[in-house]
């Protein structure tokens, strides 16, 4: 399993994988309420049949914290 983290501030959105920062960009959604969404990115060509994709997602846990 890996740990994926997303830290949202009014200024930035920062992504982490296993404690290593992988991406940060300006937050275009200031003041919006966020809800978790999980999905699997499928590795296949756009013209491929759906069954040609690979990957499965096993979610061990999902935790959300909100700083007030």
PyMOL CGO cylinders between C-alpha atoms (Angstrom):
from pymol import cmd
from pymol.cgo import CYLINDER

trace = [
    CYLINDER, 0.00, 0.00, 0.00, 1.03, 3.63, -0.55, 0.3, 1, 1, 1, 1, 1, 1,
    CYLINDER, 1.03, 3.63, -0.55, 0.04, 6.79, 1.30, 0.3, 1, 1, 1, 1, 1, 1,
    CYLINDER, 0.04, 6.79, 1.30, -1.43, 9.56, -0.85, 0.3, 1, 1, 1, 1, 1, 1,
    CYLINDER, -1.43, 9.56, -0.85, -1.95, 12.97, 0.73, 0.3, 1, 1, 1, 1, 1, 1,
    CYLINDER, -1.95, 12.97, 0.73, -3.57, 16.15, -0.54, 0.3, 1, 1, 1, 1, 1, 1,
    CYLINDER, -3.57, 16.15, -0.54, -3.11, 19.33, 1.47, 0.3, 1, 1, 1, 1, 1, 1,
    CYLINDER, -3.11, 19.33, 1.47, -5.43, 22.19, 0.53, 0.3, 1, 1, 1, 1, 1, 1,
    CYLINDER, -5.43, 22.19, 0.53, -4.87, 25.76, 1.70, 0.3, 1, 1, 1, 1, 1, 1,
    CYLINDER, -4.87, 25.76, 1.70, -6.56, 28.91, 0.40, 0.3, 1, 1, 1, 1, 1, 1,
    CYLINDER, -6.56, 28.91, 0.40, -3.41, 29.54, -1.67, 0.3, 1, 1, 1, 1, 1, 1,
    CYLINDER, -3.41, 29.54, -1.67, -2.19, 26.10, -2.81, 0.3, 1, 1, 1, 1, 1, 1,
    CYLINDER, -2.19, 26.10, -2.81, -3.06, 22.44, -3.42, 0.3, 1, 1, 1, 1, 1, 1,
    CYLINDER, -3.06, 22.44, -3.42, -0.16, 20.08, -2.68, 0.3, 1, 1, 1, 1, 1, 1,
    CYLINDER, -0.16, 20.08, -2.68, 0.01, 16.36, -3.52, 0.3, 1, 1, 1, 1, 1, 1,
    CYLINDER, 0.01, 16.36, -3.52, 2.21, 13.85, -1.68, 0.3, 1, 1, 1, 1, 1, 1,
    CYLINDER, 2.21, 13.85, -1.68, 3.00, 10.15, -2.29, 0.3, 1, 1, 1, 1, 1, 1,
    CYLINDER, 3.00, 10.15, -2.29, 4.59, 8.22, 0.58, 0.3, 1, 1, 1, 1, 1, 1,
    CYLINDER, 4.59, 8.22, 0.58, 5.64, 11.46, 2.25, 0.3, 1, 1, 1, 1, 1, 1,
    CYLINDER, 5.64, 11.46, 2.25, 7.31, 12.94, -0.85, 0.3, 1, 1, 1, 1, 1, 1,
    CYLINDER, 7.31, 12.94, -0.85, 5.83, 16.09, -2.38, 0.3, 1, 1, 1, 1, 1, 1,
    CYLINDER, 5.83, 16.09, -2.38, 5.00, 15.36, -6.03, 0.3, 1, 1, 1, 1, 1, 1,
    CYLINDER, 5.00, 15.36, -6.03, 3.03, 18.41, -7.17, 0.3, 1, 1, 1, 1, 1, 1,
    CYLINDER, 3.03, 18.41, -7.17, 1.90, 21.84, -6.01, 0.3, 1, 1, 1, 1, 1, 1,
    CYLINDER, 1.90, 21.84, -6.01, -0.24, 24.39, -7.80, 0.3, 1, 1, 1, 1, 1, 1,
    CYLINDER, -0.24, 24.39, -7.80, -2.33, 27.47, -7.09, 0.3, 1, 1, 1, 1, 1, 1,
    CYLINDER, -2.33, 27.47, -7.09, -5.76, 26.77, -5.58, 0.3, 1, 1, 1, 1, 1, 1,
    CYLINDER, -5.76, 26.77, -5.58, -8.40, 27.94, -8.08, 0.3, 1, 1, 1, 1, 1, 1,
    CYLINDER, -8.40, 27.94, -8.08, -11.23, 26.88, -5.72, 0.3, 1, 1, 1, 1, 1, 1,
    CYLINDER, -11.23, 26.88, -5.72, -10.81, 29.29, -2.79, 0.3, 1, 1, 1, 1, 1, 1,
    CYLINDER, -10.81, 29.29, -2.79, -13.75, 29.08, -0.41, 0.3, 1, 1, 1, 1, 1, 1,
    CYLINDER, -13.75, 29.08, -0.41, -15.18, 25.87, -1.95, 0.3, 1, 1, 1, 1, 1, 1,
    CYLINDER, -15.18, 25.87, -1.95, -16.05, 22.77, 0.08, 0.3, 1, 1, 1, 1, 1, 1,
    CYLINDER, -16.05, 22.77, 0.08, -14.00, 19.72, -0.90, 0.3, 1, 1, 1, 1, 1, 1,
    CYLINDER, -14.00, 19.72, -0.90, -15.17, 16.08, -0.94, 0.3, 1, 1, 1, 1, 1, 1,
    CYLINDER, -15.17, 16.08, -0.94, -12.89, 13.06, -1.40, 0.3, 1, 1, 1, 1, 1, 1,
    CYLINDER, -12.89, 13.06, -1.40, -12.99, 11.29, -4.77, 0.3, 1, 1, 1, 1, 1, 1,
    CYLINDER, -12.99, 11.29, -4.77, -11.01, 8.15, -5.57, 0.3, 1, 1, 1, 1, 1, 1,
    CYLINDER, -11.01, 8.15, -5.57, -10.58, 6.50, -8.94, 0.3, 1, 1, 1, 1, 1, 1,
    CYLINDER, -10.58, 6.50, -8.94, -8.18, 4.35, -10.96, 0.3, 1, 1, 1, 1, 1, 1,
    CYLINDER, -8.18, 4.35, -10.96, -6.32, 5.73, -13.95, 0.3, 1, 1, 1, 1, 1, 1,
    CYLINDER, -6.32, 5.73, -13.95, -6.49, 2.98, -16.59, 0.3, 1, 1, 1, 1, 1, 1,
    CYLINDER, -6.49, 2.98, -16.59, -3.45, 2.44, -18.81, 0.3, 1, 1, 1, 1, 1, 1,
    CYLINDER, -3.45, 2.44, -18.81, -4.85, 1.79, -22.28, 0.3, 1, 1, 1, 1, 1, 1,
    CYLINDER, -4.85, 1.79, -22.28, -5.07, 3.58, -25.61, 0.3, 1, 1, 1, 1, 1, 1,
    CYLINDER, -5.07, 3.58, -25.61, -8.21, 5.71, -26.13, 0.3, 1, 1, 1, 1, 1, 1,
    CYLINDER, -8.21, 5.71, -26.13, -9.42, 3.45, -28.98, 0.3, 1, 1, 1, 1, 1, 1,
    CYLINDER, -9.42, 3.45, -28.98, -8.98, 0.26, -26.87, 0.3, 1, 1, 1, 1, 1, 1,
    CYLINDER, -8.98, 0.26, -26.87, -11.85, -1.79, -25.57, 0.3, 1, 1, 1, 1, 1, 1,
    CYLINDER, -11.85, -1.79, -25.57, -12.74, -1.16, -21.93, 0.3, 1, 1, 1, 1, 1, 1,
    CYLINDER, -12.74, -1.16, -21.93, -11.51, -4.66, -20.99, 0.3, 1, 1, 1, 1, 1, 1,
    CYLINDER, -11.51, -4.66, -20.99, -7.99, -3.85, -22.30, 0.3, 1, 1, 1, 1, 1, 1,
    CYLINDER, -7.99, -3.85, -22.30, -7.34, -1.52, -19.36, 0.3, 1, 1, 1, 1, 1, 1,
    CYLINDER, -7.34, -1.52, -19.36, -5.33, -2.67, -16.40, 0.3, 1, 1, 1, 1, 1, 1,
    CYLINDER, -5.33, -2.67, -16.40, -5.22, -1.91, -12.73, 0.3, 1, 1, 1, 1, 1, 1,
    CYLINDER, -5.22, -1.91, -12.73, -7.31, -2.37, -9.68, 0.3, 1, 1, 1, 1, 1, 1,
    CYLINDER, -7.31, -2.37, -9.68, -7.66, -0.14, -6.68, 0.3, 1, 1, 1, 1, 1, 1,
    CYLINDER, -7.66, -0.14, -6.68, -7.69, -1.62, -3.21, 0.3, 1, 1, 1, 1, 1, 1,
    CYLINDER, -7.69, -1.62, -3.21, -8.47, 1.04, -0.65, 0.3, 1, 1, 1, 1, 1, 1,
    CYLINDER, -8.47, 1.04, -0.65, -7.26, 0.12, 2.81, 0.3, 1, 1, 1, 1, 1, 1,
    CYLINDER, -7.26, 0.12, 2.81, -8.63, 3.26, 4.47, 0.3, 1, 1, 1, 1, 1, 1,
    CYLINDER, -8.63, 3.26, 4.47, -9.65, 6.83, 3.73, 0.3, 1, 1, 1, 1, 1, 1,
    CYLINDER, -9.65, 6.83, 3.73, -9.13, 9.51, 6.34, 0.3, 1, 1, 1, 1, 1, 1,
    CYLINDER, -9.13, 9.51, 6.34, -10.08, 13.17, 6.10, 0.3, 1, 1, 1, 1, 1, 1,
    CYLINDER, -10.08, 13.17, 6.10, -9.04, 15.91, 8.49, 0.3, 1, 1, 1, 1, 1, 1,
    CYLINDER, -9.04, 15.91, 8.49, -10.26, 19.49, 8.54, 0.3, 1, 1, 1, 1, 1, 1,
    CYLINDER, -10.26, 19.49, 8.54, -8.40, 22.21, 10.33, 0.3, 1, 1, 1, 1, 1, 1,
    CYLINDER, -8.40, 22.21, 10.33, -10.81, 24.75, 11.79, 0.3, 1, 1, 1, 1, 1, 1,
]
cmd.load_cgo(trace, "trace")
